Amino acid sequence: NAGAPLRLARPKVRGSYGPGADLEVVDFADGAAAAAEVQARIDDFRAPGGVLDLLYSAVFTHGIDAVKGEALEEGGELPLVPRAFGCWLCSMELMSLLLRGNARGNVGAFSADGSRNESWDSAAKIGILSRKEKEGPGVPMSEALKNPPCPVWILHGGDHFTLAWSKSMPTQEIGAEFKLHVWNGLPPGGPSLSELQVKAVQGTAFAKQEMPKYYKPEPGEIEEVVQADPEDKKAFPGQYRQWRYEVMLAWDNPDVEGEVRPEGMPPEPKYDQGDARYQRSGPWRCCLCYARRFQTMDFSLVPEDSPDSCPKCDKPRKECGWSMWVPYADLPPKRQATVMNEHAKKIETILWTRWPAAEISLVEGGTVVEGGKLPDC
């Protein structure tokens, strides 16, 4: 808070970080003196346990009660450092406290009431890009965090944070090419510093201006990508753009509800169920039975000896529908994006929240390494 003293805290006994440890807390009301003391403690902050000194200092400076109250707003949680997956994780509430001095962890584009989240507009000096934007229904990130004034972004992989930066702010033009440096400070992926070449084939993404809506698919549109072809995955490992995908077309299902599409919205591509390019002989998947699979717990295919009807729902094949196998290149853009998010490296999906579908390559010794292993994050 403006005018509040900086409070630096650390254990009285160096290295003693147990729950009952006594802390030394020193207040600095003078800015110059505070800066000098922080500089003097840099080596301590960088030493084992030093990050806890930083955490203690941030909490004591802002106030324990204020941190608790802010962290629980808009569905936030405590503690600031929760335990999961067998390790201690940094919460978004703690990241907010360190970046802007309060523990409100909403980094999304919207507040709980659906209004635009403006809380980061003047607070964000560097940005955050998160995989959460690509998972499930997705959490669109704040515009201020996607487009900060400095070309530095914290990358949130879900259970881990890494750091990416560019020497200058990348342009927003379609096809722009630039380099990013990525620092991963922790095992198993680090410590490591990587250089990446990025080609923004679709330019720069901007934050959503309204809450995402679900529109009910119309018959003939692809409703779901079931799986990638297992044989294609074996033949072209990691090359998801070379694979074919099993897809289900939408049908007029009264159990599915969605928003009415506004006039002027471009229609989704529609497919002919009988298109010979996308058929496959042998066992087949019934569309009606697939839609009820979680009620029946029957995930099996219709056997090859029943090519014209489904014995499970007792309907002709032409009436119940069947899955098709569509190459990546023939999928509509939204389904291509779904496939990419599922099969790409985690760092690709995170960077795509800022530069959609960007081509990302490893650079070593100033040269792009074709097929080089991208860093973990």
VOBA-1610 file (N, C-alpha, C; in pm, whole numbers, padded with zeros to 5 digits, always signed):
BEGIN
Asn+00083-00119+00000Asn+00000+00000+00000Asn+00087+00125+00000Ala+00042+00229-00069Ala+00119+00353-00074Ala+00133+00410+00066Gly+00253+00443+00104Gly+00279+00500+00235Gly+00301+00399+00345Ala+00266+00273+00320Ala+00287+00170+00422Ala+00434+00130+00424Pro+00486+00092+00541Pro+00628+00054+00549Pro+00653-00080+00482Leu+00773-00095+00431Leu+00818-00226+00385Leu+00860-00305+00508Arg+00813-00428+00516Arg+00847-00513+00630Arg+00924-00634+00577Leu+01049-00644+00612Leu+01133-00757+00572Leu+01137-00857+00685Ala+01107-00982+00653Ala+01098-01087+00755Ala+01185-01205+00716Arg+01244-01267+00818Arg+01322-01390+00800Arg+01337-01458+00936Pro+01368-01586+00939Pro+01384-01654+01067Pro+01500-01593+01148Lys+01479-01584+01279Lys+01588-01536+01364Lys+01706-01632+01359Val+01675-01761+01348Val+01780-01862+01329Val+01780-01897+01180Arg+01884-01857+01109Arg+01889-01876+00964Arg+01865-02023+00927Gly+01778-02043+00830Gly+01748-02178+00784Gly+01640-02248+00863Ser+01588-02184+00968Ser+01484-02246+01050Ser+01347-02202+00999Tyr+01284-02287+00916Tyr+01158-02250+00853Tyr+01040-02334+00902Gly+01051-02396+01020Gly+00942-02474+01073Gly+00826-02387+01118Pro+00708-02448+01141Pro+00589-02371+01183Pro+00610-02289+01309Gly+00695-02336+01400Gly+00714-02264+01525Gly+00834-02172+01527Ala+00895-02149+01410Ala+01016-02066+01404Ala+00985-01921+01440Asp+01074-01859+01517Asp+01061-01716+01548Asp+01114-01634+01430Leu+01040-01530+01396Leu+01077-01446+01283Leu+01131-01312+01329Glu+01226-01262+01254Glu+01278-01126+01271Glu+01208-01038+01168Val+01131-00941+01214Val+01056-00853+01124Val+01105-00710+01145Val+01155-00648+01038Val+01210-00513+01046Val+01131-00422+00952Asp+01085-00306+01003Asp+01010-00209+00923Asp+01104-00105+00864Phe+01073-00066+00739Phe+01149+00039+00671Phe+01049+00139+00614Ala+01041+00256+00674Ala+00951+00360+00624Ala+01017+00445+00517Asp+01150+00450+00519Asp+01225+00530+00423Asp+01256+00446+00299Gly+01217+00497+00182Gly+01235+00422+00059Gly+01378+00389+00027Ala+01468+00485+00046Ala+01608+00463+00014Ala+01668+00356+00105Ala+01633+00363+00233Ala+01685+00264+00328Ala+01629+00125+00296Ala+01501+00120+00256Ala+01440-00008+00221Ala+01508-00069+00100Ala+01533+00014-00003Ala+01598-00036-00124Ala+01739-00086-00094Ala+01809-00015-00009Ala+01945-00056+00027Ala+01945-00189+00101Glu+01847-00209+00190Glu+01842-00334+00266Glu+01802-00452+00176Val+01708-00428+00085Val+01671-00534-00010Val+01792-00574-00093Gln+01867-00475-00140Gln+01988-00503-00218Gln+02088-00583-00135Ala+02099-00548-00008Ala+02193-00618+00078Ala+02152-00763+00102Arg+02022-00791+00088Arg+01972-00927+00114Arg+01955-01010-00013Ile+01996-00959-00126Ile+01975-01031-00251Ile+02032-01172-00245Asp+02153-01186-00195Asp+02212-01320-00187Asp+02132-01411-00096Asp+02076-01355+00012Asp+01992-01435+00102Asp+01864-01480+00031Phe+01804-01389-00046Phe+01683-01425-00119Phe+01712-01536-00222Arg+01831-01535-00278Arg+01867-01634-00380Arg+01913-01766-00320Ala+01945-01767-00193Ala+01995-01887-00126Ala+01880-01982-00094Pro+01910-02109-00060Pro+01804-02203-00020Pro+01718-02145+00092Gly+01586-02147+00072Gly+01494-02090+00170Gly+01467-01943+00151Gly+01545-01877+00066Gly+01528-01734+00047Gly+01394-01695-00009Val+01334-01784-00090Val+01202-01752-00145Val+01098-01743-00034Leu+01120-01816+00076Leu+01030-01805+00191Leu+01046-01671+00261Asp+01170-01620+00265Asp+01190-01486+00319Asp+01111-01384+00238Leu+01112-01401+00106Leu+01037-01311+00018Leu+00888-01323+00046Leu+00840-01446+00062Leu+00698-01468+00090Leu+00659-01405+00224Tyr+00739-01433+00328Tyr+00711-01373+00459Tyr+00704-01220+00449Ser+00801-01162+00379Ser+00809-01016+00370Ser+00688-00959+00298Ala+00644-01026+00191Ala+00527-00978+00117Ala+00401-00984+00203Val+00384-01093+00276Val+00265-01108+00361Val+00265-01007+00475Phe+00379-00991+00544Phe+00385-00897+00656Phe+00371-00753+00608Thr+00425-00721+00490Thr+00414-00584+00439Thr+00268-00549+00408His+00197-00641+00345His+00057-00613+00308His-00036-00630+00427Gly-00003-00720+00518Gly-00089-00745+00634Gly-00157-00880+00624Ile-00144-00959+00729Ile-00198-01095+00726Ile-00349-01096+00705Asp-00422-01010+00775Asp-00568-01007+00760Asp-00609-00965+00619Ala-00538-00867+00563Ala-00570-00822+00427Ala-00546-00934+00327Val-00436-01007+00343Val-00406-01118+00253Val-00514-01224+00261Lys-00555-01260+00383Lys-00659-01362+00399Lys-00790-01318+00334Gly-00830-01194+00357Gly-00956-01146+00302Gly-00955-01142+00150Glu-00848-01090+00092Glu-00840-01077-00054Glu-00831-01213-00121Ala-00756-01305-00061Ala-00737-01436-00124Ala-00867-01513-00140Leu-00963-01488-00051Leu-01089-01562-00054Leu-01197-01494-00138Glu-01165-01379-00196Glu-01262-01312-00283Glu-01274-01386-00416Glu-01392-01379-00477Glu-01418-01434-00610Glu-01374-01580-00622Gly-01403-01658-00519Gly-01375-01801-00527Gly-01231-01840-00505Gly-01147-01749-00457Gly-01008-01782-00430Gly-00993-01874-00311Glu-00871-01923-00291Glu-00848-02022-00187Glu-00722-01990-00108Leu-00716-02043+00011Leu-00596-02045+00093Leu-00560-02192+00118Pro-00434-02222+00148Pro-00322-02132+00173Pro-00263-02076+00045Leu-00173-01980+00060Leu-00105-01923-00055Leu-00015-02025-00124Val+00033-02121-00046Val+00120-02227-00100Val+00054-02361-00070Pro-00038-02407-00155Pro-00107-02534-00129Pro-00018-02653-00162Arg-00049-02766-00101Arg+00024-02889-00130Arg-00059-02976-00223Ala+00001-03017-00334Ala-00066-03103-00432Ala+00041-03175-00513Phe+00004-03292-00564Phe+00096-03371-00646Phe+00227-03401-00573Gly+00219-03408-00440Gly+00338-03441-00363Gly+00438-03329-00347Cys+00397-03206-00377Cys+00489-03093-00362Cys+00408-02968-00326Trp+00481-02861-00293Trp+00417-02734-00258Trp+00413-02644-00381Leu+00296-02586-00408Leu+00275-02508-00530Leu+00250-02362-00498Cys+00287-02278-00590Cys+00258-02135-00580Cys+00118-02110-00635Ser+00031-02053-00554Ser-00105-02024-00599Ser-00107-01894-00680Met-00215-01874-00754Met-00229-01749-00828Met-00251-01632-00733Glu-00305-01659-00613Glu-00319-01555-00512Glu-00182-01504-00467Leu-00088-01597-00448Leu+00047-01556-00410Leu+00115-01484-00526Met+00096-01532-00648Met+00156-01464-00763Met+00104-01321-00773Ser-00025-01301-00748Ser-00082-01167-00750Ser-00020-01079-00642Leu-00003-01136-00523Leu+00057-01060-00413Leu+00197-01013-00449Leu+00274-01098-00513Leu+00412-01063-00548Leu+00418-00965-00666Leu+00321-00975-00757Leu+00325-00890-00876Leu+00265-00751-00852Arg+00157-00744-00772Arg+00090-00614-00761Arg+00056-00574-00618Gly+00094-00656-00519Gly+00078-00615-00381Gly-00055-00646-00317Asn-00144-00720-00386Asn-00264-00770-00319Asn-00285-00915-00360Ala-00364-00987-00281Ala-00375-01133-00298Ala-00501-01175-00372Arg-00559-01086-00452Arg-00674-01124-00534Arg-00625-01204-00654Gly-00666-01330-00660Gly-00607-01420-00759Gly-00679-01428-00892Asn-00779-01343-00916Asn-00850-01348-01044Asn-00765-01284-01153Val-00708-01368-01239Val-00628-01318-01351Val-00706-01328-01482Gly-00834-01364-01472Gly-00916-01380-01591Gly-00965-01248-01647Ala-01026-01257-01764Ala-01077-01138-01832Ala-01206-01086-01769Phe-01270-01170-01685Phe-01401-01133-01630Phe-01404-01149-01479Ser-01487-01067-01416Ser-01512-01079-01273Ser-01621-01182-01249Ala-01649-01210-01122Ala-01746-01314-01089Ala-01885-01282-01143Asp-01918-01153-01157Asp-02051-01115-01206Asp-02057-01106-01358Gly-01949-01144-01426Gly-01947-01142-01572Gly-01898-01013-01633Ser-01876-00911-01551Ser-01824-00784-01603Ser-01675-00796-01631Arg-01622-00703-01708Arg-01481-00706-01743Arg-01395-00685-01619Asn-01293-00767-01603Asn-01200-00754-01491Asn-01097-00646-01524Glu-01111-00530-01462Glu-01023-00417-01488Glu-00913-00403-01383Ser-00906-00496-01290Ser-00817-00479-01174Ser-00670-00484-01210Trp-00637-00541-01327Trp-00497-00550-01367Trp-00456-00438-01462Asp-00549-00354-01503Asp-00522-00258-01610Asp-00404-00167-01580Ser-00394-00118-01458Ser-00283-00029-01424Ser-00178-00098-01339Ala-00205-00224-01301Ala-00115-00294-01209Ala-00014-00382-01281Ala-00047-00425-01402Ala+00038-00523-01471Ala+00155-00456-01541Lys+00274-00481-01493Lys+00395-00435-01560Lys+00452-00544-01650Ile+00434-00670-01607Ile+00468-00785-01690Ile+00342-00870-01701Gly+00343-00970-01788Gly+00221-01045-01815Gly+00220-01186-01759Ile+00106-01250-01775Ile+00088-01391-01742Ile+00013-01457-01857Leu+00062-01570-01903Leu-00008-01654-01999Leu-00031-01789-01932Ser-00152-01843-01944Ser-00186-01963-01867Ser-00249-02071-01954Arg-00211-02194-01924Arg-00272-02310-01990Arg-00419-02324-01952Lys-00460-02264-01840Lys-00599-02271-01798Lys-00693-02217-01906Glu-00641-02130-01991Glu-00722-02074-02099Glu-00759-02181-02201Lys-00681-02289-02205Lys-00702-02393-02305Lys-00768-02519-02248Glu-00787-02526-02119Glu-00840-02646-02056Glu-00991-02636-02036Gly-01064-02742-02073Gly-01208-02744-02053Gly-01275-02625-02119Pro-01368-02561-02048Pro-01433-02443-02105Pro-01339-02325-02119Gly-01226-02329-02047Gly-01126-02223-02059Gly-01154-02103-01972Val-01047-02040-01926Val-01056-01916-01848Val-00980-01808-01925Pro-01049-01726-02005Pro-00980-01621-02081Pro-00902-01529-01988Met-00778-01499-02025Met-00692-01417-01940Met-00720-01268-01960Ser-00686-01192-01858Ser-00699-01046-01861Ser-00619-00989-01978Glu-00679-00892-02047Glu-00610-00826-02158Glu-00479-00763-02113Ala-00479-00704-01994Ala-00358-00638-01943Ala-00245-00737-01920Leu-00279-00861-01886Leu-00176-00962-01862Leu-00129-01027-01992Lys-00215-01032-02092Lys-00172-01087-02220Lys-00088-00987-02298Asn-00114-00859-02276Asn-00044-00754-02349Asn+00015-00653-02251Pro+00116-00691-02174Pro+00176-00600-02076Pro+00266-00497-02143Pro+00303-00390-02073Pro+00392-00289-02133Pro+00534-00340-02157Cys+00577-00440-02081Cys+00710-00499-02101Cys+00696-00637-02163Pro+00785-00675-02255Pro+00774-00806-02322Pro+00823-00920-02234Val+00760-00934-02119Val+00795-01038-02022Val+00666-01105-01978Trp+00663-01239-01984Trp+00543-01313-01946Trp+00579-01428-01852Ile+00505-01439-01744Ile+00510-01559-01661Ile+00423-01664-01729Leu+00476-01783-01747Leu+00402-01891-01812Leu+00349-01987-01706His+00218-02000-01700His+00154-02086-01600His+00113-02217-01666Gly+00183-02324-01630Gly+00153-02453-01690Gly+00049-02534-01616Gly-00008-02480-01510Gly-00107-02550-01430Gly-00057-02580-01291Asp+00063-02640-01283Asp+00122-02669-01153Asp+00264-02614-01142His+00302-02529-01236His+00440-02481-01239His+00444-02349-01315Phe+00534-02260-01274Phe+00552-02132-01342Phe+00692-02126-01403Thr+00701-02078-01526Thr+00829-02048-01589Thr+00823-01905-01640Leu+00929-01859-01703Leu+00937-01719-01745Leu+00981-01710-01890Ala+00914-01625-01967Ala+00952-01601-02106Ala+00966-01451-02129Trp+01063-01414-02213Trp+01080-01272-02244Trp+01142-01256-02382Ser+01119-01138-02437Ser+01178-01100-02565Ser+01257-00972-02545Lys+01359-00950-02628Lys+01440-00829-02614Lys+01362-00704-02651Ser+01259-00720-02732Ser+01173-00607-02767Ser+01031-00660-02784Met+00933-00571-02778Met+00794-00614-02788Met+00766-00665-02930Pro+00720-00791-02945Pro+00688-00842-03078Pro+00575-00761-03143Thr+00583-00744-03273Thr+00475-00675-03343Thr+00351-00763-03345Gln+00236-00702-03373Gln+00110-00776-03374Gln+00071-00820-03514Glu+00160-00807-03610Glu+00128-00838-03749Glu+00120-00989-03772Ile+00032-01029-03862Ile+00025-01169-03903Ile+00156-01207-03972Gly+00212-01318-03930Gly+00338-01365-03988Gly+00462-01310-03922Ala+00446-01227-03819Ala+00563-01170-03750Ala+00650-01282-03693Glu+00782-01264-03700Glu+00876-01361-03645Glu+00962-01292-03539Phe+00985-01362-03431Phe+01064-01306-03321Phe+01117-01420-03236Lys+01206-01385-03144Lys+01265-01485-03056Lys+01219-01462-02912Leu+01199-01571-02841Leu+01168-01569-02698Leu+01274-01648-02623His+01310-01600-02506His+01393-01677-02415His+01303-01731-02305Val+01324-01856-02267Val+01241-01921-02166Val+01331-01977-02056Trp+01301-01938-01932Trp+01378-01985-01817Trp+01291-02075-01731Asn+01338-02198-01710Asn+01273-02293-01620Asn+01369-02320-01506Gly+01334-02276-01385Gly+01430-02281-01276Gly+01430-02408-01194Leu+01334-02497-01216Leu+01321-02612-01126Leu+01326-02745-01201Pro+01375-02850-01135Pro+01368-02986-01191Pro+01221-03028-01203Pro+01185-03124-01288Pro+01279-03201-01371Pro+01317-03133-01502Gly+01244-03029-01542Gly+01275-02963-01669Gly+01386-02862-01661Gly+01428-02823-01542Gly+01531-02722-01525Gly+01629-02758-01418Pro+01717-02666-01387Pro+01729-02531-01443Pro+01775-02534-01590Ser+01709-02456-01672Ser+01747-02450-01813Ser+01702-02318-01874Leu+01782-02269-01967Leu+01750-02149-02044Leu+01743-02189-02190Ser+01629-02162-02254Ser+01609-02200-02393Ser+01577-02077-02477Glu+01611-02086-02604Glu+01575-01982-02700Glu+01480-02042-02802Leu+01372-01969-02831Leu+01271-02017-02923Leu+01251-01918-03037Gln+01227-01972-03156Gln+01187-01893-03271Gln+01035-01905-03284Val+00966-01792-03290Val+00820-01792-03297Val+00776-01722-03426Lys+00690-01789-03501Lys+00628-01728-03618Lys+00479-01718-03592Ala+00430-01596-03576Ala+00290-01572-03540Ala+00204-01578-03666Val+00170-01699-03710Val+00101-01717-03838Val-00038-01654-03839Gln-00097-01635-03721Gln-00229-01571-03714Gln-00225-01438-03639Gly-00104-01385-03618Gly-00092-01259-03547Gly-00107-01276-03397Thr-00163-01175-03333Thr-00174-01169-03187Thr-00319-01182-03143Ala-00342-01260-03037Ala-00477-01274-02981Ala-00500-01166-02877Phe-00623-01123-02868Phe-00662-01025-02767Phe-00765-01088-02675Ala-00780-01031-02557Ala-00869-01089-02457Ala-01014-01085-02505Lys-01093-01180-02455Lys-01235-01184-02486Lys-01304-01059-02431Gln-01398-01008-02508Gln-01472-00890-02464Gln-01603-00926-02395Glu-01643-01054-02407Glu-01761-01100-02335Glu-01743-01247-02300Met-01821-01293-02204Met-01808-01430-02158Met-01832-01527-02274Pro-01749-01631-02286Pro-01769-01729-02394Pro-01907-01794-02385Lys-01966-01822-02498Lys-02097-01886-02503Lys-02088-02017-02579Tyr-02178-02108-02543Tyr-02184-02236-02613Tyr-02303-02233-02707Tyr-02276-02255-02835Tyr-02382-02259-02934Tyr-02408-02405-02974Lys-02532-02444-02970Lys-02566-02581-03003Lys-02527-02612-03147Pro-02447-02718-03168Pro-02407-02752-03305Pro-02529-02788-03390Glu-02524-02750-03516Glu-02631-02784-03608Glu-02599-02917-03676Pro-02703-02992-03717Pro-02678-03120-03784Pro-02582-03104-03901Gly-02484-03192-03907Gly-02384-03187-04013Gly-02254-03124-03970Glu-02257-03045-03862Glu-02133-02990-03807Glu-02062-03096-03724Ile-01932-03082-03707Ile-01859-03172-03619Ile-01891-03133-03475Glu-01948-03228-03401Glu-01981-03202-03260Glu-01867-03239-03168Glu-01789-03341-03204Glu-01684-03387-03114Glu-01576-03461-03192Val-01451-03438-03151Val-01340-03520-03199Val-01321-03632-03098Val-01340-03756-03142Val-01336-03871-03051Val-01192-03908-03018Gln-01108-03922-03120Gln-00970-03964-03098Gln-00889-03942-03225Ala-00757-03941-03206Ala-00666-03944-03320Ala-00646-04089-03362Asp-00621-04110-03489Asp-00600-04245-03541Asp-00477-04307-03475Pro-00493-04416-03399Pro-00378-04478-03332Pro-00266-04518-03428Glu-00302-04563-03547Glu-00199-04603-03643Glu-00123-04482-03697Asp-00193-04372-03717Asp-00125-04249-03762Asp-00030-04199-03654Lys-00070-04212-03528Lys+00016-04167-03418Lys+00145-04249-03413Lys+00134-04377-03444Lys+00254-04461-03448Lys+00342-04426-03568Ala+00278-04403-03683Ala+00353-04375-03806Ala+00416-04237-03805Phe+00349-04140-03742Phe+00398-04001-03740Phe+00398-03949-03596Pro+00485-04001-03512Pro+00482-03962-03370Pro+00501-03812-03349Gly+00409-03753-03274Gly+00416-03611-03244Gly+00373-03518-03356Gln+00351-03571-03476Gln+00315-03487-03592Gln+00163-03485-03609Tyr+00095-03421-03518Tyr-00051-03428-03515Tyr-00117-03368-03638Arg-00044-03287-03712Arg-00101-03232-03836Arg-00104-03336-03948Gln-00038-03449-03928Gln-00036-03557-04027Gln-00139-03665-03995Trp-00211-03652-03885Trp-00301-03758-03842Trp-00443-03738-03895Arg-00517-03849-03894Arg-00661-03846-03917Arg-00731-03857-03781Tyr-00854-03804-03777Tyr-00925-03798-03650Tyr-01066-03854-03666Glu-01105-03934-03568Glu-01241-03986-03564Glu-01331-03876-03510Val-01435-03841-03584Val-01524-03732-03543Val-01669-03778-03545Met-01748-03714-03462Met-01892-03735-03460Met-01961-03610-03513Leu-02054-03630-03606Leu-02133-03518-03655Leu-02250-03492-03561Ala-02289-03367-03553Ala-02402-03330-03469Ala-02532-03379-03531Trp-02627-03408-03445Trp-02762-03442-03489Trp-02859-03366-03398Asp-02983-03364-03435Asp-03081-03284-03360Asp-03115-03354-03229Asn-03028-03336-03131Asn-03042-03401-03001Asn-03119-03308-02906Pro-03240-03344-02865Pro-03318-03255-02777Pro-03257-03239-02638Asp-03166-03327-02601Asp-03103-03318-02469Asp-02990-03215-02464Val-02947-03167-02580Val-02837-03071-02586Val-02894-02931-02601Glu-02853-02841-02513Glu-02899-02703-02518Glu-02783-02609-02542Gly-02811-02495-02600Gly-02707-02396-02624Gly-02768-02264-02666Glu-02684-02162-02673Glu-02729-02030-02714Glu-02768-02031-02863Val-02858-01940-02898Val-02893-01921-03038Val-02785-01836-03103Arg-02734-01881-03214Arg-02627-01806-03280Arg-02679-01674-03333Pro-02605-01567-03308Pro-02649-01437-03358Pro-02638-01428-03509Glu-02722-01344-03567Glu-02715-01322-03711Glu-02580-01260-03746Gly-02525-01303-03856Gly-02396-01251-03899Gly-02278-01334-03854Met-02299-01426-03760Met-02189-01513-03719Met-02160-01613-03830Pro-02034-01624-03873Pro-02001-01718-03980Pro-02042-01860-03943Pro-02106-01933-04034Pro-02148-02069-04002Pro-02029-02165-03995Glu-02045-02269-03917Glu-01945-02374-03911Glu-01959-02464-04033Pro-01848-02518-04084Pro-01857-02609-04199Pro-01942-02732-04166Lys-02014-02780-04266Lys-02096-02900-04250Lys-02044-03011-04341Tyr-02063-03133-04296Tyr-02008-03249-04366Tyr-02122-03343-04405Asp-02099-03413-04515Asp-02193-03515-04563Asp-02156-03646-04495Gln-02252-03703-04420Gln-02226-03827-04349Gln-02173-03937-04442Gly-02215-03935-04567Gly-02174-04041-04659Gly-02053-04007-04744Asp-01984-03897-04717Asp-01867-03858-04796Asp-01765-03972-04798Ala-01738-04023-04919Ala-01653-04142-04933Ala-01511-04119-04882Arg-01465-03994-04879Arg-01327-03966-04835Arg-01306-03997-04688Tyr-01414-03998-04610Tyr-01400-04006-04465Tyr-01456-04136-04406Gln-01477-04236-04492Gln-01534-04361-04444Gln-01423-04462-04413Arg-01459-04561-04331Arg-01365-04666-04295Arg-01442-04796-04279Ser-01390-04903-04340Ser-01456-05033-04330Ser-01426-05098-04196Gly-01500-05203-04164Gly-01478-05275-04039Gly-01573-05230-03929Pro-01539-05255-03802Pro-01624-05212-03691Pro-01647-05061-03696Trp-01764-05018-03649Trp-01798-04876-03656Trp-01861-04830-03526Arg-01862-04698-03507Arg-01914-04639-03384Arg-02049-04575-03410Cys-02149-04618-03335Cys-02285-04565-03350Cys-02295-04429-03281Cys-02350-04333-03352Cys-02361-04197-03298Cys-02457-04190-03179Leu-02574-04256-03191Leu-02672-04251-03082Leu-02619-04320-02957Cys-02556-04434-02973Cys-02503-04507-02857Cys-02386-04432-02795Tyr-02308-04365-02878Tyr-02195-04288-02826Tyr-02246-04173-02739Ala-02355-04111-02780Ala-02411-03999-02703Ala-02462-04046-02566Arg-02498-04175-02554Arg-02551-04228-02428Arg-02449-04315-02354Arg-02324-04308-02393Arg-02223-04402-02341Arg-02205-04393-02190Phe-02222-04273-02133Phe-02201-04260-01989Phe-02323-04306-01909Gln-02438-04316-01974Gln-02554-04375-01908Gln-02548-04528-01915Thr-02506-04580-02029Thr-02502-04726-02049Thr-02368-04787-02009Met-02263-04702-02001Met-02126-04748-01975Met-02083-04851-02079Asp-02136-04838-02198Asp-02099-04925-02310Asp-02021-04840-02410Phe-01892-04867-02422Phe-01805-04789-02510Phe-01760-04871-02632Ser-01822-04985-02652Ser-01777-05076-02758Ser-01824-05031-02895Leu-01754-05080-02997Leu-01791-05053-03136Leu-01895-05155-03182Val-01966-05118-03288Val-02055-05213-03353Val-01968-05310-03432Pro-01987-05441-03416Pro-01899-05537-03483Pro-01910-05532-03635Glu-01805-05577-03698Glu-01796-05574-03845Glu-01908-05653-03911Asp-01958-05758-03843Asp-02062-05841-03905Asp-02201-05778-03898Ser-02208-05651-03851Ser-02336-05579-03850Ser-02316-05443-03916Pro-02288-05441-04048Pro-02252-05315-04114Pro-02368-05220-04137Asp-02492-05270-04131Asp-02606-05187-04171Asp-02697-05146-04057Ser-02675-05199-03937Ser-02761-05163-03824Ser-02683-05179-03694Cys-02730-05109-03592Cys-02666-05117-03460Cys-02750-05208-03371Pro-02696-05321-03326Pro-02774-05412-03241Pro-02798-05357-03101Lys-02723-05254-03061Lys-02740-05200-02925Lys-02861-05108-02916Cys-02879-05021-03015Cys-02996-04932-03014Cys-03105-04979-03109Asp-03074-05088-03183Asp-03170-05150-03273Asp-03222-05053-03378Lys-03128-04976-03435Lys-03166-04881-03540Lys-03077-04901-03662Pro-03132-04872-03781Pro-03049-04880-03902Pro-02933-04781-03894Arg-02823-04817-03956Arg-02704-04732-03953Arg-02733-04592-04006Lys-02812-04584-04113Lys-02840-04453-04171Lys-02924-04366-04078Glu-02995-04429-03986Glu-03079-04352-03893Glu-03001-04308-03769Cys-02914-04395-03720Cys-02842-04362-03596Cys-02713-04285-03621Gly-02659-04292-03744Gly-02536-04220-03774Gly-02412-04294-03727Trp-02296-04251-03779Trp-02171-04318-03744Trp-02055-04219-03750Ser-01946-04255-03687Ser-01830-04166-03686Ser-01757-04171-03820Met-01685-04064-03850Met-01606-04054-03972Met-01460-04027-03936Trp-01371-04047-04031Trp-01227-04024-04010Trp-01182-03912-04102Val-01151-03797-04043Val-01122-03675-04119Val-00976-03634-04097Pro-00899-03611-04204Pro-00761-03563-04188Pro-00758-03426-04120Tyr-00649-03399-04052Tyr-00633-03271-03984Tyr-00661-03154-04078Ala-00608-03161-04199Ala-00620-03049-04293Ala-00765-03020-04329Asp-00855-03120-04316Asp-00995-03102-04352Asp-01083-03065-04233Leu-01026-03058-04115Leu-01103-03017-03998Leu-01125-02866-04002Pro-01239-02818-03950Pro-01258-02673-03941Pro-01161-02612-03841Pro-01132-02482-03852Pro-01031-02419-03766Pro-01051-02443-03616Lys-01175-02438-03569Lys-01198-02457-03425Lys-01161-02597-03382Arg-01189-02696-03467Arg-01154-02834-03432Arg-01004-02857-03447Gln-00941-02791-03541Gln-00795-02797-03550Gln-00733-02744-03421Ala-00787-02634-03371Ala-00735-02576-03247Ala-00751-02672-03131Thr-00865-02742-03125Thr-00888-02840-03019Thr-00785-02951-03025Val-00759-03000-03146Val-00661-03107-03166Val-00522-03060-03127Met-00486-02941-03167Met-00354-02887-03134Met-00337-02873-02984Asn-00439-02822-02917Asn-00430-02804-02772Asn-00413-02937-02699Glu-00472-03042-02755Glu-00466-03173-02689Glu-00332-03242-02711His-00272-03225-02827His-00156-03306-02862His-00025-03228-02867Ala-00030-03097-02862Ala+00094-03018-02870Ala+00167-03018-02736Lys+00293-02972-02739Lys+00368-02954-02615Lys+00301-02845-02531Lys+00314-02858-02400Lys+00248-02764-02311Lys+00289-02620-02340Ile+00417-02597-02366Ile+00461-02460-02390Ile+00399-02403-02517Glu+00371-02489-02617Glu+00304-02442-02737Glu+00163-02394-02704Thr+00089-02474-02628Thr-00049-02436-02598Thr-00055-02307-02516Ile+00044-02287-02429Ile+00045-02163-02350Ile+00075-02042-02438Leu+00177-02053-02523Leu+00212-01941-02610Leu+00103-01914-02713Trp+00026-02015-02749Trp-00083-01995-02844Trp-00194-01908-02787Thr-00203-01894-02655Thr-00303-01804-02599Thr-00272-01659-02634Arg-00148-01630-02669Arg-00106-01495-02710Arg-00086-01486-02860Trp-00030-01594-02919Trp-00004-01600-03063Trp-00066-01729-03117Pro-00195-01726-03156Pro-00268-01847-03193Pro-00200-01925-03306Ala-00187-02058-03283Ala-00133-02151-03383Ala+00007-02115-03430Ala+00080-02037-03351Ala+00215-01997-03391Ala+00305-02118-03411Glu+00396-02107-03506Glu+00496-02211-03529Glu+00615-02182-03437Ile+00646-02277-03349Ile+00746-02256-03244Ile+00857-02357-03260Ser+00980-02309-03270Ser+01095-02396-03293Ser+01206-02365-03193Leu+01285-02466-03163Leu+01400-02449-03075Leu+01516-02388-03153Val+01589-02298-03086Val+01707-02235-03146Val+01829-02273-03061Glu+01933-02320-03127Glu+02059-02352-03059Glu+02174-02294-03139Gly+02258-02216-03072Gly+02371-02155-03140Gly+02330-02061-03251Gly+02213-01999-03238Gly+02165-01906-03339Gly+02097-01971-03457Thr+02084-02104-03457Thr+02024-02177-03569Thr+01899-02252-03524Val+01794-02245-03605Val+01671-02318-03574Val+01697-02467-03589Val+01658-02543-03488Val+01676-02688-03488Val+01543-02751-03529Glu+01535-02804-03651Glu+01412-02865-03698Glu+01380-02988-03612Gly+01259-02990-03556Gly+01220-03102-03473Gly+01286-03103-03336Gly+01354-02992-03299Gly+01420-02985-03170Gly+01320-02992-03055Lys+01360-03052-02944Lys+01272-03069-02830Lys+01248-02936-02760Leu+01123-02896-02753Leu+01087-02771-02687Leu+01096-02787-02536Pro+01123-02678-02464Pro+01139-02688-02318Pro+01009-02719-02247Asp+01022-02780-02129Asp+00907-02804-02043Asp+00870-02675-01970Cys+00746-02668-01926Cys+00704-02552-01848Cys+00587-02590-01759
//
